[in-house]
Structure formats: C-alpha cells, structure tokens
Amino acid sequence: LRRRRRGARSRRVPCDLLQKTSRHVGSRGQVLDAYTLDLLGDERRGEYGRYRLWLAVSWGIGNALMGWVADHLGFDYNFVVSGALNLLAIGLMGAALPSRTRGERRILQQRQLQQRQLQQRQLQ
C-alpha cells in the first residue's frame, strides 16, 4: 500500500506543476495577441486572422512532430527539440521585431511634445 501511495503522490506533483505553469503560459498568449494587434496597426488589423490561422496550423504540426519524436526517439528528446526551437524563436524575434510598436511610438511622441510645451511655458 505504501508503494502505491507514494507512486500516486509522485504522479500528482508533475500534474500540479503542469496546471500551475499552464496558467502562466495561457496568459502569455493574451499579451502576444495584444502586441500583434498593436504591431499591425489600425489599417492592417484585418490581417490578424491570418496570423491566428498560422499559429493554429503550426501548433498542430508541432504536436504531431513532438508525438513522433516521443514515439521513435524517446520522450526526453522533446525537451531538446523544444529548447532548440525556443532559442531559434528568440533569435528570430530579436532580429525581426521592432523595438517599439506604432502605438508605443505615438505615445512617446505625445509625451515628448508635452514636455517641449511645458519647457516652452516655463521659459516664457
């Protein structure tokens, strides 16, 4: 009986860990959606559906490939493949994404204009 209890408890810990981390991963998607919409701007907002479509397609292909890797090479290699793809994604995002979105640039310009106006008022 003790072995079964320990085994059941040891299986429960990874499940709890997965539940807790999935909450954080799920909230990240909302931030990325908002960033994508801001990056597209008002005039290209209609293209957002295409980005979501390719996200869904890549998710499906990725799951199928990771299942194949787990079946043929072993489950541990999923972490190696995932780590390599994450490093590639970080590199691509660092190289391709602008440092500020249009919305951020607009807010910055408004603040700079307000600061200049305030400085001009102080000089008068």
N, C-alpha and C positions, 0 to 999 in steps of 0.2 A: 504494500500500500504506500509506503514512503516513496518508493521509486516513481510510482505513478503521480503522486502529488508533486514531487519535485519536477518531473517532466512536464506536467501540466503548467506548473508555475513558470518554468523556464520558457515555455512557449508563449506564455501570456506577456512576458516582458517585451519581446520584439513587437507583438501586436499593439501594445500600449505605445511603444515608441513610434511605430508607424502612424498611429492615429494622431499623436501629438505633432509629428513632423508634417503630416498631410495638411493640417490646419494652416501651417505657415506657408507651405507650397501653394495651396489654393489661394491664399490672399495675395501672393505674388502675382498671380495671373491677372488680377484686377488692376494692379499697378501697371503691369505691362500693357494691358488694354488701354488704359488712360494715356500712357506715354505714346502708344502707337497712334491714337486718335489725335493727340497734340502734334505729333510729328507730321501726320498727314495734312493737318490744317483744315480749314473750313471748305476750301474748294475741292479737295480730294477725299473728303470724308466718306463718299460713296464707295470708295475702293476698299474700305475696311473689311467688307465681307470676303473679299479675295484673300486677305491676309489670314482671316479666321479659317477659311477653307483649307489653305495650305498648312495651317497649324494642325488641323484635324487629320489631314492626309499624312503628314509627317509623324504624327502621334501613332496612327495605325500601322504605318510601315515600321516605325521604331519598335513597337510592341511585338510585331511579327518577327523581326530580326533578333530581338533580345530573347524571344522564346526559342528560336532556332539555336542561338548561341548557348542557352541554358541546356537544351537537349543534347547538343553534339559536343560542346566543349566543357560544359560544367557551369554551374550557377555562379561561381566566383568570377568568371570572366566577364559577366555582366557589369561588374563594378569597374573593371579595367576599361571596357569599351565605353561605359558611361563617363568615366573620368576623362578619357581621351576626347570624346565628343564635347564634353563641357569645356575643356581647355580650348578646343577649336572654336566653339561658340563665343567664348570670352574674347579670344583674339579677333574674330571677325567683328564682333560688336565694338570693340575698342578701335578698330581700324575704320569701320564704315559708318558708325553712328556719329552725328554731330554732337559737339559739346553742349549745345543748348538748342532747344526746340524753338519754333516760331513764337509760341506763347511766352516762353521764358525770355526771349529777346525783346518782345514787345513790353513786357513788364519791366525789364531792365531799362529800356529806353524811356519809359514813362517816369521811372524813379530818377534817372539822370536829368530829365527835363525839369522835374520838380525841384531837384537840388540846384540846378542852374538858376531857376526862377527865384528860389529862396536866396541864393547868393546875390543875385542882382538887386533884390529888395533890400538886403542888408547893406549893400554898398551905397544905396541912394539915401 
